Amino acid sequence: MPKRTRGEPTLPLINIVFLMLVFFLAAAQLTRPIGDLSLVRTDDPEIVPPADALVLHADGRLVWQGNEVTLDTLPPDIGRLLPDRAAPAIAVLDTARALRSGGVKDVVLITERALP
């Protein structure tokens, strides 16, 4: 009768995988949430947008320095975006993409805490 060979033990492999999992979970740095961060209401009369900010209204209108603009006619020197809290998320993303494709390196979203 031939000798029966014993297979590779899997318990040490499972232990190593578990130890690696624990190590990476402990070593990973989890980011803390910023806190209560809310967007502004652009129809609020107390809100005065910064002069260099592109304002995205709830209805999708874009205003730059008091003048209405479109995604095709955005000036290249815009760096800050002030979206209305009721503006659709897709409008915010489309505007940010248009700014990036127009040459803006960093698009900064302005929130209530960032306003003076």
N, C-alpha and C positions, 0 to 999 in steps of 0.2 A: 504494500500500500504506500503511495507517495505521501511525502510529508506535506502537510498543509501549511502554506506560508501565511503569515499574519500580515494583514494590510497595514498601511501607514496609519498611525494614530492621529485622529483629527482634533483631539482635545487641546494639544499645545497650539495648533493653528488657531483655533477658536479663541484661546486665551490671548494670543498675540493680537488678533484683530480687535478684541474687546479692549485691551490695553491701549492700542492705538486710537480707538474711538474715544476713550476717556481722555487721553492726552490731548487730542485735537479739540475736544469740547472744552476742556479746561484752558487751553492755550488761546483759543479764539477770543477775540475782543468783540463783544457785542456793543453796537452803538445804542446809546440811549435816545429815546425820542426827544425831539426838540421842545416839546411841551405844547401848550395851546397856541397854535399858529393859525391865524385866520386871515383870509383875504378881505380886502376893503370893499365897500360899496361905493362905486364911482359916482353915483347920483347923490351922495351925501354932500351937502354944501360945505361942511367943515373940512372935507378932504381937499387939500391942495396938492396936486401931484407935483413931484420934482420936475424941474424944467427939462431934464434930460431923459425923462421916462416916457415910454410909449404906453398909452392908456388903452386897454381893451375893455370896452363897455359890455354890459350883459347882452345887448342885442347884436354884438359882433363888430360894432364900429371900432375903428382904430383912430386914435387922436394923438398927434405928435406936435407939441408946442402950439396947441390951440387949433391946428388944422387937421381936417380929416384926411387920412391916407389909406391906401390899400396895401395888400401884401406885395403887390408888384412895384409899388412906388415907395418902399421904405428907404429912408436915408441910411447910409452905411455906418453912421456914428452912433447908433442907438445901442445902449448896453443894458438898460434896465426896462423891465416890463411890469406894468401895474395892471393886473387883471382884476376885473370885477368878480366878486364871489359868486355871482349868478352866471358868469360866462361859462359856456360849455367847455369841458376839458379839451375836447378836440380842437376848439378855436385857440386855446392857449398853446397846445402842442404845435398846431400849424403855424402860429405866429412865431414861436421860438425856432421852429425849423426854418422859416423864411429869414429870420434874423441871422441864423447860423450860416445859411447858404449865401446870404448877402455879405458875409465877411466878418460878422461879429464873432469874436473869439469866445467870450463868456457872456451868457444871458443871465441876468440877475432878476429874480422875481421879488417885487416889493410887496411886503405884507404890512399889516397894521402896526406891528412892533417896530418896523423899520422907518415908518413915517415920523417926521418931526412933530 
